[in-house]
Amino acid sequence: MEKIKSSLIRRFLLYQKERFPILIILITGISVILSSATVVILENDSLLNKIPLILLAITVSFLFIFHIRVIDEHRDYKFDSAYHKDRPVQSGIISLKELMILNVVGLLIQFFINFFLSTRATIIWFVAFGYTVISGNDFFLGDKIKRKLFLYNGLNLIQLFIFQFYLYSIFNPNFSFLNILLFSHFIFAATNISLLEFARKMKSSKEESKVKDTYSSRFGRRGASLIFIIISLISFILFSYTLFELKTDLLILTVGLIFLNLIVISSSIYFIKNNKASEFVIQGIAALFYIATHLLIAFSRI
């Protein structure tokens, strides 16, 4: 039994390197959780007083993102088997059944945790979960919706936007979008998620598949680089406005500008150097920008 268990663990670790990078998921998750808590707690409160809730939010967020990953693996199995045969599930490193078993365990843990949270948080979680089921069935529209890349990806992002509401409700069950600070943060968070997703689908020419399922294949590397910068600028403007509402020090905004400059530099590298390394750079800088801007917001209430 121990041999089987260790074998599954070892194979899952191989799987996560490509399809579910645990360290990156945890760091990005923690950053958005901290900034989400920052904008909904009382002005005279501190994140240090919310550590138990933060730990619960980290656990649920990690397991929920894994749930989305497993749903995607099932939904895209035929497509990946045809066009991405080197992926872990397709190459036999781990099976869909094994991933689903791990996912069920994760869902049970989430159910248990939600019993200790507010009724509103639990309801929003169930709404987000329900949306993942609909998304996992391609919104019951089959291949028709998949052919519309931008609409399809946009609809899939909604599950993360709903989950953002869940994060707010963990720290303040009575949150309201009439609060301009919370509203600006939500739009910022949604834009930042879109930035990560856009970067994930920016590939070098050699990495493009035949079906044009990336933004770089649709817009070209020049066009994709320009759109990437525009999304980053929008995100930074919303980030700046959120800091303004929090009445934070100008130094935090200045530090944020450094990461915006890194975005521009990485976009230039991606456009000039058409290789796997430049693809890795732009995706890495997008993740760094995402993490840094969320953490800078959180620093204002620590």
C-alpha positions as CSV (number, residue, x, y, z in Angstrom):
1,M,0.0,0.0,0.0
2,E,2.8,2.4,0.9
3,K,4.5,1.6,-2.4
4,I,1.4,2.5,-4.4
5,K,0.9,5.7,-2.3
6,S,4.5,6.9,-2.8
7,S,4.2,6.0,-6.5
8,L,1.1,8.2,-6.9
9,I,2.8,11.0,-5.0
10,R,5.9,10.8,-7.1
11,R,3.8,10.8,-10.3
12,F,1.7,13.7,-9.1
13,L,4.9,15.7,-8.5
14,L,5.9,15.0,-12.1
15,Y,2.4,16.1,-13.2
16,Q,2.4,19.4,-11.3
17,K,5.7,20.5,-12.8
18,E,4.0,21.1,-16.1
19,R,0.3,21.3,-15.4
20,F,-0.2,22.5,-11.9
21,P,3.0,24.2,-10.5
22,I,2.3,24.1,-6.8
23,L,4.8,26.8,-5.7
24,I,3.5,29.3,-8.2
25,I,-0.1,28.5,-7.4
26,L,0.5,29.0,-3.7
27,I,2.4,32.3,-4.1
28,T,-0.1,33.8,-6.5
29,G,-3.0,32.6,-4.3
30,I,-1.5,34.0,-1.1
31,S,-0.8,37.4,-2.8
32,V,-4.4,37.8,-4.0
33,I,-5.9,36.6,-0.7
34,L,-3.8,39.1,1.3
35,S,-4.8,42.0,-1.0
36,S,-8.5,40.9,-1.0
37,A,-8.5,40.9,2.8
38,T,-6.9,44.3,2.9
39,V,-9.7,46.0,1.0
40,V,-12.6,44.5,3.1
41,I,-11.3,44.6,6.7
42,L,-11.9,47.7,8.9
43,E,-9.5,50.6,8.4
44,N,-8.1,50.3,11.9
45,D,-7.7,46.5,11.6
46,S,-4.6,44.5,10.6
47,L,-4.0,41.5,8.4
48,L,-2.1,40.0,11.4
49,N,-5.4,39.6,13.2
50,K,-6.8,37.6,10.3
51,I,-4.2,34.8,10.2
52,P,-6.7,31.9,10.9
53,L,-9.0,33.1,8.1
54,I,-6.0,33.7,5.8
55,L,-4.9,30.1,6.3
56,L,-8.4,28.8,5.6
57,A,-8.6,30.9,2.4
58,I,-5.2,29.7,1.2
59,T,-6.3,26.0,1.6
60,V,-9.7,26.5,-0.2
61,S,-8.1,28.6,-2.9
62,F,-5.4,26.0,-3.7
63,L,-7.8,23.1,-3.7
64,F,-10.4,25.1,-5.8
65,I,-7.7,25.9,-8.5
66,F,-6.7,22.3,-8.5
67,H,-10.4,21.4,-9.0
68,I,-10.5,23.7,-12.1
69,R,-7.3,22.1,-13.4
70,V,-8.8,18.6,-13.1
71,I,-12.1,19.7,-14.8
72,D,-10.0,21.1,-17.6
73,E,-8.0,17.9,-18.0
74,H,-11.3,15.9,-18.4
75,R,-12.8,18.5,-20.8
76,D,-9.7,18.8,-23.0
77,Y,-8.7,15.2,-23.0
78,K,-9.5,14.4,-26.6
79,F,-8.0,17.7,-27.8
80,D,-4.8,17.2,-25.8
81,S,-4.5,13.6,-27.0
82,A,-4.6,14.8,-30.6
83,Y,-2.4,17.9,-30.3
84,H,-0.4,17.7,-27.1
85,K,0.5,14.0,-26.7
86,D,3.5,14.8,-24.5
87,R,1.4,16.1,-21.6
88,P,1.4,14.1,-18.4
89,V,-2.1,12.5,-18.7
90,Q,-1.6,11.7,-22.4
91,S,1.9,10.2,-21.8
92,G,0.6,8.0,-18.9
93,I,2.4,9.7,-16.0
94,I,-0.9,10.0,-14.2
95,S,-4.5,9.1,-15.1
96,L,-7.7,11.1,-15.2
97,K,-9.2,8.7,-12.6
98,E,-6.3,9.3,-10.2
99,L,-6.6,13.1,-10.6
100,M,-10.3,12.9,-9.9
101,I,-9.8,10.9,-6.7
102,L,-7.4,13.6,-5.5
103,N,-9.9,16.2,-6.5
104,V,-12.8,14.6,-4.6
105,V,-10.6,14.6,-1.5
106,G,-10.0,18.3,-2.1
107,L,-13.7,19.0,-2.5
108,L,-14.5,17.2,0.7
109,I,-11.9,19.3,2.6
110,Q,-13.5,22.5,1.0
111,F,-17.0,21.4,2.1
112,F,-15.7,20.9,5.7
113,I,-13.9,24.3,5.8
114,N,-17.0,26.1,4.6
115,F,-19.0,24.9,7.6
116,F,-16.8,27.2,9.7
117,L,-17.2,30.2,7.4
118,S,-20.2,32.5,6.8
119,T,-23.4,31.5,5.1
120,R,-22.7,34.0,2.4
121,A,-19.2,32.7,1.7
122,T,-20.6,29.1,1.5
123,I,-23.3,30.1,-1.0
124,I,-20.8,32.0,-3.2
125,W,-18.5,29.0,-3.1
126,F,-21.3,26.7,-4.3
127,V,-22.1,29.2,-7.1
128,A,-18.4,29.1,-8.2
129,F,-18.4,25.3,-8.0
130,G,-21.6,25.1,-10.1
131,Y,-20.0,27.3,-12.7
132,T,-17.0,25.1,-12.9
133,V,-19.3,22.2,-13.7
134,I,-21.0,24.2,-16.5
135,S,-17.6,25.3,-17.8
136,G,-16.3,21.7,-17.7
137,N,-19.1,20.8,-20.1
138,D,-18.2,23.6,-22.5
139,F,-21.3,25.5,-21.4
140,F,-23.4,22.7,-23.1
141,L,-22.5,24.2,-26.5
142,G,-19.9,21.6,-27.6
143,D,-17.3,22.6,-30.2
144,K,-19.2,25.6,-31.3
145,I,-18.1,27.7,-28.3
146,K,-14.5,26.4,-28.5
147,R,-14.1,27.8,-31.9
148,K,-14.7,31.3,-30.5
149,L,-11.4,31.6,-28.7
150,F,-11.9,35.0,-27.0
151,L,-15.5,34.3,-25.9
152,Y,-14.6,30.9,-24.7
153,N,-11.6,32.0,-22.6
154,G,-13.6,34.9,-21.3
155,L,-16.4,32.7,-20.1
156,N,-13.9,30.4,-18.4
157,L,-12.4,33.3,-16.5
158,I,-15.8,34.1,-14.9
159,Q,-15.3,31.2,-12.5
160,L,-12.3,32.9,-11.1
161,F,-14.2,36.2,-10.9
162,I,-16.9,34.5,-8.8
163,F,-14.3,33.0,-6.6
164,Q,-13.0,36.5,-6.0
165,F,-16.3,37.4,-4.4
166,Y,-15.8,34.3,-2.2
167,L,-12.5,35.7,-0.9
168,Y,-14.1,39.0,0.0
169,S,-16.9,37.2,1.9
170,I,-14.4,35.2,4.0
171,F,-13.0,38.3,5.6
172,N,-16.2,40.4,5.5
173,P,-19.5,38.5,4.9
174,N,-21.3,41.9,4.6
175,F,-19.0,43.3,1.8
176,S,-20.7,45.6,-0.7
177,F,-19.7,46.9,-4.1
178,L,-21.0,50.3,-3.1
179,N,-17.6,50.5,-1.4
180,I,-15.5,52.2,-4.1
181,L,-12.3,50.7,-2.7
182,L,-13.6,47.2,-3.0
183,F,-15.1,47.8,-6.5
184,S,-11.8,49.2,-7.8
185,H,-9.9,46.3,-6.3
186,F,-12.2,43.7,-7.9
187,I,-11.7,45.3,-11.4
188,F,-8.0,45.3,-10.7
189,A,-8.0,41.7,-9.6
190,A,-10.1,40.6,-12.7
191,T,-7.7,42.5,-15.0
192,N,-4.7,40.9,-13.3
193,I,-6.2,37.4,-13.7
194,S,-6.8,38.2,-17.4
195,L,-3.1,39.3,-17.7
196,L,-1.9,36.0,-16.4
197,E,-4.2,34.0,-18.7
198,F,-3.2,36.1,-21.7
199,A,0.5,35.5,-21.0
200,R,-0.1,31.8,-20.6
201,K,-1.2,31.7,-24.2
202,M,1.7,33.6,-25.7
203,K,4.0,31.1,-27.4
204,S,7.0,31.1,-29.6
205,S,6.5,30.1,-33.2
206,K,7.9,26.6,-32.6
207,E,5.5,26.0,-29.7
208,E,2.3,26.9,-31.6
209,S,-0.1,24.1,-32.3
210,K,-1.9,23.6,-35.6
211,V,-5.3,24.7,-34.3
212,K,-4.3,28.3,-33.4
213,D,-5.5,28.1,-29.7
214,T,-3.2,30.8,-28.5
215,Y,-3.3,34.6,-28.6
216,S,0.1,34.8,-30.3
217,S,-1.2,32.6,-33.2
218,R,-4.3,34.9,-33.5
219,F,-2.6,38.3,-33.2
220,G,1.0,37.5,-34.1
221,R,3.8,38.1,-31.7
222,R,3.8,41.8,-32.3
223,G,0.1,42.2,-31.7
224,A,0.1,39.9,-28.7
225,S,3.0,41.8,-27.2
226,L,1.1,45.1,-27.6
227,I,-2.1,43.8,-26.1
228,F,-0.2,42.3,-23.2
229,I,1.3,45.8,-22.5
230,I,-2.1,47.4,-22.8
231,I,-3.7,45.0,-20.3
232,S,-0.7,45.6,-17.9
233,L,-1.2,49.3,-18.1
234,I,-4.9,49.0,-17.3
235,S,-4.1,46.8,-14.4
236,F,-1.5,49.2,-13.2
237,I,-3.9,52.2,-13.4
238,L,-6.5,50.2,-11.3
239,F,-3.7,49.2,-8.9
240,S,-2.7,52.9,-8.5
241,Y,-6.3,53.9,-7.9
242,T,-6.7,51.2,-5.2
243,L,-3.6,52.5,-3.5
244,F,-5.0,56.0,-3.7
245,E,-8.2,54.8,-2.0
246,L,-6.1,53.1,0.7
247,K,-4.2,56.4,1.2
248,T,-0.8,54.5,1.0
249,D,2.7,55.9,0.8
250,L,4.0,57.0,-2.6
251,L,6.9,54.7,-2.2
252,I,4.6,51.6,-2.8
253,L,3.4,53.1,-6.1
254,T,7.1,53.7,-7.1
255,V,8.0,50.1,-6.4
256,G,5.0,49.1,-8.5
257,L,6.4,51.1,-11.4
258,I,9.5,48.9,-11.4
259,F,7.4,45.8,-12.1
260,L,5.5,47.7,-14.9
261,N,8.8,48.4,-16.5
262,L,9.7,44.8,-16.3
263,I,6.5,44.0,-18.2
264,V,7.6,46.3,-21.1
265,I,11.1,44.8,-21.1
266,S,9.7,41.2,-21.1
267,S,7.3,42.1,-24.0
268,S,10.3,43.4,-26.0
269,I,12.3,40.3,-25.3
270,Y,9.3,38.1,-26.3
271,F,8.9,40.0,-29.6
272,I,12.6,40.1,-30.5
273,K,13.6,36.6,-29.3
274,N,11.3,34.1,-30.9
275,N,12.2,31.1,-28.7
276,K,11.1,29.1,-25.7
277,A,13.2,31.2,-23.3
278,S,11.4,34.5,-24.3
279,E,8.1,32.7,-23.8
280,F,9.2,31.7,-20.3
281,V,10.3,35.2,-19.5
282,I,7.1,36.9,-20.4
283,Q,5.0,34.4,-18.5
284,G,7.3,34.6,-15.5
285,I,7.2,38.4,-15.5
286,A,3.4,38.4,-15.8
287,A,3.3,36.2,-12.7
288,L,5.8,38.4,-10.9
289,F,3.7,41.5,-11.7
290,Y,0.6,39.8,-10.5
291,I,2.2,38.8,-7.2
292,A,4.0,42.1,-6.6
293,T,1.0,44.4,-7.2
294,H,-1.3,42.3,-4.9
295,L,1.4,42.2,-2.2
296,L,2.1,45.9,-2.4
297,I,-1.7,46.5,-1.7
298,A,-1.5,44.1,1.3
299,F,1.5,45.9,2.8
300,S,-0.7,49.0,3.5
301,R,-2.5,47.2,6.3
302,I,0.2,45.0,7.9
